[in-house]
Amino acid sequence: MNDYMKALHQRFFRKPNLTELEKEIETARQEVRDCLDKVQRRRLMDLVDGQALLREAISLASFTAGFKLAWGITKELEADDLYSSQEETEYICHHIQKED
């Protein structure tokens, strides 16, 4: 299921535009890097790489949790006869046909 969640995440996740924050972080990283020797710079890059991996894992975990929550809500609504995936499919198809 994890591969399926990764595929859905790649398909639907849109990275927010955080250009200014990213520039500030990069500037700070470069300022710190300039004060370090070669070994310390390598360690800093390891830290930056680790943070990037952590952000990716958190993003996927958050997406998966949201998906599971939505799935659970759908199941509860179906159990109470408040939601029908067939009706939803027909509704979507009807609106797509209207657009064409």
Phi, psi and omega in degrees: 000331181299322178295322178295317179295321177298318179295317177296318179300313179298324182286320190250341182287132176241119181294130179291153179280105181237040186305313182297314179297318179297321178296317179297317180296316180296320178298315179297320179297318180294322178296318178293316181302320182295341180267000187250156173276180186301315181295317180293324177297318178299318179296320177298317179295323175299319179296314179298316178297318179297321178295322178296317177297321178297316179299318179297317180294319179294319179298314179295317180297320179294316178299315180297317179297317178297320179296314180296322177297313179298319179297317179296319178297317179300315180298318178295318179295321177295321181296329179267010182057033178260352183212139176228121179296329177295316178297320178298315179299315179297320179297313180296314180298320179299315181289327177294318179296323178298321182292329181282000000 
